[in-house]
């Protein structure tokens, strides 16, 4: 998904537009995760970029997108660009924790 979302739509409450935008993003992620995994892949990971404009978008973790939207909205932003690209990934074993 590569899309510019408007936060101000005439005739609609801004807070509802923001929540609808977040819902659309969550639904996209769920839809992508339901797709069948290729052989040798454990899960779907996402490359994410977020910014006020496409040219200024910076990489951001998937879990920080809603926080970024809230921050931009509180600063008075009227729109934002979001890029979510699904990619296959393999889980890595965690390093054993040291007990002190």
PyMOL CGO cylinders between C-alpha atoms (Angstrom):
from pymol import cmd
from pymol.cgo import CYLINDER

trace = [
    CYLINDER, 0.00, 0.00, 0.00, 1.36, 3.36, -1.01, 0.3, 1, 1, 1, 1, 1, 1,
    CYLINDER, 1.36, 3.36, -1.01, -1.17, 6.03, -0.21, 0.3, 1, 1, 1, 1, 1, 1,
    CYLINDER, -1.17, 6.03, -0.21, -1.63, 9.62, 0.87, 0.3, 1, 1, 1, 1, 1, 1,
    CYLINDER, -1.63, 9.62, 0.87, -4.39, 9.88, 3.47, 0.3, 1, 1, 1, 1, 1, 1,
    CYLINDER, -4.39, 9.88, 3.47, -6.39, 13.08, 3.97, 0.3, 1, 1, 1, 1, 1, 1,
    CYLINDER, -6.39, 13.08, 3.97, -7.31, 13.93, 7.54, 0.3, 1, 1, 1, 1, 1, 1,
    CYLINDER, -7.31, 13.93, 7.54, -9.68, 16.75, 6.66, 0.3, 1, 1, 1, 1, 1, 1,
    CYLINDER, -9.68, 16.75, 6.66, -12.72, 15.80, 4.64, 0.3, 1, 1, 1, 1, 1, 1,
    CYLINDER, -12.72, 15.80, 4.64, -15.50, 18.35, 4.26, 0.3, 1, 1, 1, 1, 1, 1,
    CYLINDER, -15.50, 18.35, 4.26, -18.61, 17.41, 6.19, 0.3, 1, 1, 1, 1, 1, 1,
    CYLINDER, -18.61, 17.41, 6.19, -16.89, 14.80, 8.38, 0.3, 1, 1, 1, 1, 1, 1,
    CYLINDER, -16.89, 14.80, 8.38, -15.55, 15.02, 11.91, 0.3, 1, 1, 1, 1, 1, 1,
    CYLINDER, -15.55, 15.02, 11.91, -11.73, 15.04, 11.89, 0.3, 1, 1, 1, 1, 1, 1,
    CYLINDER, -11.73, 15.04, 11.89, -11.48, 12.54, 14.78, 0.3, 1, 1, 1, 1, 1, 1,
    CYLINDER, -11.48, 12.54, 14.78, -13.71, 10.08, 12.95, 0.3, 1, 1, 1, 1, 1, 1,
    CYLINDER, -13.71, 10.08, 12.95, -11.65, 10.44, 9.78, 0.3, 1, 1, 1, 1, 1, 1,
    CYLINDER, -11.65, 10.44, 9.78, -8.47, 9.68, 11.77, 0.3, 1, 1, 1, 1, 1, 1,
    CYLINDER, -8.47, 9.68, 11.77, -10.04, 6.59, 13.35, 0.3, 1, 1, 1, 1, 1, 1,
    CYLINDER, -10.04, 6.59, 13.35, -11.35, 5.40, 9.97, 0.3, 1, 1, 1, 1, 1, 1,
    CYLINDER, -11.35, 5.40, 9.97, -7.86, 5.81, 8.53, 0.3, 1, 1, 1, 1, 1, 1,
    CYLINDER, -7.86, 5.81, 8.53, -6.34, 3.72, 11.33, 0.3, 1, 1, 1, 1, 1, 1,
    CYLINDER, -6.34, 3.72, 11.33, -9.03, 1.09, 10.76, 0.3, 1, 1, 1, 1, 1, 1,
    CYLINDER, -9.03, 1.09, 10.76, -8.23, 0.95, 7.04, 0.3, 1, 1, 1, 1, 1, 1,
    CYLINDER, -8.23, 0.95, 7.04, -4.55, 0.42, 7.82, 0.3, 1, 1, 1, 1, 1, 1,
    CYLINDER, -4.55, 0.42, 7.82, -5.31, -2.35, 10.35, 0.3, 1, 1, 1, 1, 1, 1,
    CYLINDER, -5.31, -2.35, 10.35, -7.59, -4.09, 7.84, 0.3, 1, 1, 1, 1, 1, 1,
    CYLINDER, -7.59, -4.09, 7.84, -4.87, -3.95, 5.17, 0.3, 1, 1, 1, 1, 1, 1,
    CYLINDER, -4.87, -3.95, 5.17, -2.33, -5.53, 7.53, 0.3, 1, 1, 1, 1, 1, 1,
    CYLINDER, -2.33, -5.53, 7.53, -4.79, -8.29, 8.48, 0.3, 1, 1, 1, 1, 1, 1,
    CYLINDER, -4.79, -8.29, 8.48, -5.57, -8.96, 4.83, 0.3, 1, 1, 1, 1, 1, 1,
    CYLINDER, -5.57, -8.96, 4.83, -1.87, -9.22, 3.94, 0.3, 1, 1, 1, 1, 1, 1,
    CYLINDER, -1.87, -9.22, 3.94, -1.15, -11.53, 6.88, 0.3, 1, 1, 1, 1, 1, 1,
    CYLINDER, -1.15, -11.53, 6.88, -3.91, -13.91, 5.77, 0.3, 1, 1, 1, 1, 1, 1,
    CYLINDER, -3.91, -13.91, 5.77, -2.20, -14.54, 2.45, 0.3, 1, 1, 1, 1, 1, 1,
    CYLINDER, -2.20, -14.54, 2.45, -0.56, -17.92, 2.07, 0.3, 1, 1, 1, 1, 1, 1,
    CYLINDER, -0.56, -17.92, 2.07, 3.12, -18.00, 2.98, 0.3, 1, 1, 1, 1, 1, 1,
    CYLINDER, 3.12, -18.00, 2.98, 5.66, -19.13, 0.37, 0.3, 1, 1, 1, 1, 1, 1,
    CYLINDER, 5.66, -19.13, 0.37, 7.84, -22.16, 1.14, 0.3, 1, 1, 1, 1, 1, 1,
    CYLINDER, 7.84, -22.16, 1.14, 10.60, -21.42, 3.63, 0.3, 1, 1, 1, 1, 1, 1,
    CYLINDER, 10.60, -21.42, 3.63, 8.92, -18.28, 5.00, 0.3, 1, 1, 1, 1, 1, 1,
    CYLINDER, 8.92, -18.28, 5.00, 7.65, -18.14, 8.61, 0.3, 1, 1, 1, 1, 1, 1,
    CYLINDER, 7.65, -18.14, 8.61, 5.63, -14.91, 8.67, 0.3, 1, 1, 1, 1, 1, 1,
    CYLINDER, 5.63, -14.91, 8.67, 4.80, -11.68, 6.85, 0.3, 1, 1, 1, 1, 1, 1,
    CYLINDER, 4.80, -11.68, 6.85, 6.91, -8.69, 7.83, 0.3, 1, 1, 1, 1, 1, 1,
    CYLINDER, 6.91, -8.69, 7.83, 6.29, -5.12, 6.68, 0.3, 1, 1, 1, 1, 1, 1,
    CYLINDER, 6.29, -5.12, 6.68, 8.55, -2.39, 5.38, 0.3, 1, 1, 1, 1, 1, 1,
    CYLINDER, 8.55, -2.39, 5.38, 6.92, 0.85, 6.51, 0.3, 1, 1, 1, 1, 1, 1,
    CYLINDER, 6.92, 0.85, 6.51, 7.53, 4.49, 5.70, 0.3, 1, 1, 1, 1, 1, 1,
    CYLINDER, 7.53, 4.49, 5.70, 5.59, 7.39, 7.19, 0.3, 1, 1, 1, 1, 1, 1,
    CYLINDER, 5.59, 7.39, 7.19, 5.76, 11.11, 6.56, 0.3, 1, 1, 1, 1, 1, 1,
    CYLINDER, 5.76, 11.11, 6.56, 3.85, 14.25, 5.77, 0.3, 1, 1, 1, 1, 1, 1,
    CYLINDER, 3.85, 14.25, 5.77, 4.92, 13.91, 2.13, 0.3, 1, 1, 1, 1, 1, 1,
    CYLINDER, 4.92, 13.91, 2.13, 6.14, 11.00, 0.03, 0.3, 1, 1, 1, 1, 1, 1,
    CYLINDER, 6.14, 11.00, 0.03, 9.52, 12.69, -0.42, 0.3, 1, 1, 1, 1, 1, 1,
    CYLINDER, 9.52, 12.69, -0.42, 10.00, 13.16, 3.35, 0.3, 1, 1, 1, 1, 1, 1,
    CYLINDER, 10.00, 13.16, 3.35, 8.74, 9.73, 4.48, 0.3, 1, 1, 1, 1, 1, 1,
    CYLINDER, 8.74, 9.73, 4.48, 11.02, 7.98, 6.96, 0.3, 1, 1, 1, 1, 1, 1,
    CYLINDER, 11.02, 7.98, 6.96, 11.18, 4.28, 7.87, 0.3, 1, 1, 1, 1, 1, 1,
    CYLINDER, 11.18, 4.28, 7.87, 9.08, 3.45, 10.91, 0.3, 1, 1, 1, 1, 1, 1,
    CYLINDER, 9.08, 3.45, 10.91, 8.17, 0.21, 12.70, 0.3, 1, 1, 1, 1, 1, 1,
    CYLINDER, 8.17, 0.21, 12.70, 4.68, -1.15, 12.08, 0.3, 1, 1, 1, 1, 1, 1,
    CYLINDER, 4.68, -1.15, 12.08, 3.77, -0.82, 15.76, 0.3, 1, 1, 1, 1, 1, 1,
    CYLINDER, 3.77, -0.82, 15.76, 4.55, 2.94, 15.72, 0.3, 1, 1, 1, 1, 1, 1,
    CYLINDER, 4.55, 2.94, 15.72, 2.26, 3.90, 12.83, 0.3, 1, 1, 1, 1, 1, 1,
    CYLINDER, 2.26, 3.90, 12.83, -0.81, 4.81, 14.91, 0.3, 1, 1, 1, 1, 1, 1,
    CYLINDER, -0.81, 4.81, 14.91, 1.41, 6.78, 17.29, 0.3, 1, 1, 1, 1, 1, 1,
    CYLINDER, 1.41, 6.78, 17.29, 2.86, 8.63, 14.30, 0.3, 1, 1, 1, 1, 1, 1,
    CYLINDER, 2.86, 8.63, 14.30, -0.62, 9.41, 12.97, 0.3, 1, 1, 1, 1, 1, 1,
    CYLINDER, -0.62, 9.41, 12.97, -1.70, 10.78, 16.37, 0.3, 1, 1, 1, 1, 1, 1,
    CYLINDER, -1.70, 10.78, 16.37, 1.44, 12.92, 16.59, 0.3, 1, 1, 1, 1, 1, 1,
    CYLINDER, 1.44, 12.92, 16.59, 0.94, 14.33, 13.11, 0.3, 1, 1, 1, 1, 1, 1,
    CYLINDER, 0.94, 14.33, 13.11, -2.75, 15.02, 13.79, 0.3, 1, 1, 1, 1, 1, 1,
    CYLINDER, -2.75, 15.02, 13.79, -2.00, 16.78, 17.08, 0.3, 1, 1, 1, 1, 1, 1,
    CYLINDER, -2.00, 16.78, 17.08, 0.51, 19.00, 15.26, 0.3, 1, 1, 1, 1, 1, 1,
    CYLINDER, 0.51, 19.00, 15.26, -2.24, 20.04, 12.87, 0.3, 1, 1, 1, 1, 1, 1,
    CYLINDER, -2.24, 20.04, 12.87, -1.28, 18.01, 9.79, 0.3, 1, 1, 1, 1, 1, 1,
    CYLINDER, -1.28, 18.01, 9.79, -3.94, 17.76, 7.09, 0.3, 1, 1, 1, 1, 1, 1,
    CYLINDER, -3.94, 17.76, 7.09, -2.60, 14.66, 5.34, 0.3, 1, 1, 1, 1, 1, 1,
    CYLINDER, -2.60, 14.66, 5.34, 0.17, 12.05, 5.50, 0.3, 1, 1, 1, 1, 1, 1,
    CYLINDER, 0.17, 12.05, 5.50, 1.87, 9.52, 3.26, 0.3, 1, 1, 1, 1, 1, 1,
    CYLINDER, 1.87, 9.52, 3.26, 2.09, 5.87, 4.30, 0.3, 1, 1, 1, 1, 1, 1,
    CYLINDER, 2.09, 5.87, 4.30, 3.90, 3.05, 2.56, 0.3, 1, 1, 1, 1, 1, 1,
    CYLINDER, 3.90, 3.05, 2.56, 3.34, -0.53, 3.77, 0.3, 1, 1, 1, 1, 1, 1,
    CYLINDER, 3.34, -0.53, 3.77, 5.01, -3.28, 1.79, 0.3, 1, 1, 1, 1, 1, 1,
    CYLINDER, 5.01, -3.28, 1.79, 4.62, -6.90, 2.89, 0.3, 1, 1, 1, 1, 1, 1,
    CYLINDER, 4.62, -6.90, 2.89, 7.65, -9.17, 2.68, 0.3, 1, 1, 1, 1, 1, 1,
    CYLINDER, 7.65, -9.17, 2.68, 8.28, -12.72, 3.76, 0.3, 1, 1, 1, 1, 1, 1,
    CYLINDER, 8.28, -12.72, 3.76, 10.59, -13.22, 6.71, 0.3, 1, 1, 1, 1, 1, 1,
    CYLINDER, 10.59, -13.22, 6.71, 12.13, -16.04, 8.74, 0.3, 1, 1, 1, 1, 1, 1,
    CYLINDER, 12.13, -16.04, 8.74, 12.05, -15.94, 12.53, 0.3, 1, 1, 1, 1, 1, 1,
    CYLINDER, 12.05, -15.94, 12.53, 15.43, -15.65, 14.17, 0.3, 1, 1, 1, 1, 1, 1,
    CYLINDER, 15.43, -15.65, 14.17, 16.24, -17.48, 17.40, 0.3, 1, 1, 1, 1, 1, 1,
    CYLINDER, 16.24, -17.48, 17.40, 16.63, -15.14, 20.33, 0.3, 1, 1, 1, 1, 1, 1,
    CYLINDER, 16.63, -15.14, 20.33, 19.93, -15.01, 22.12, 0.3, 1, 1, 1, 1, 1, 1,
    CYLINDER, 19.93, -15.01, 22.12, 19.72, -16.66, 25.56, 0.3, 1, 1, 1, 1, 1, 1,
    CYLINDER, 19.72, -16.66, 25.56, 19.19, -14.10, 28.32, 0.3, 1, 1, 1, 1, 1, 1,
    CYLINDER, 19.19, -14.10, 28.32, 21.91, -13.83, 30.90, 0.3, 1, 1, 1, 1, 1, 1,
    CYLINDER, 21.91, -13.83, 30.90, 20.74, -14.24, 34.50, 0.3, 1, 1, 1, 1, 1, 1,
    CYLINDER, 20.74, -14.24, 34.50, 22.71, -12.04, 36.90, 0.3, 1, 1, 1, 1, 1, 1,
]
cmd.load_cgo(trace, "trace")
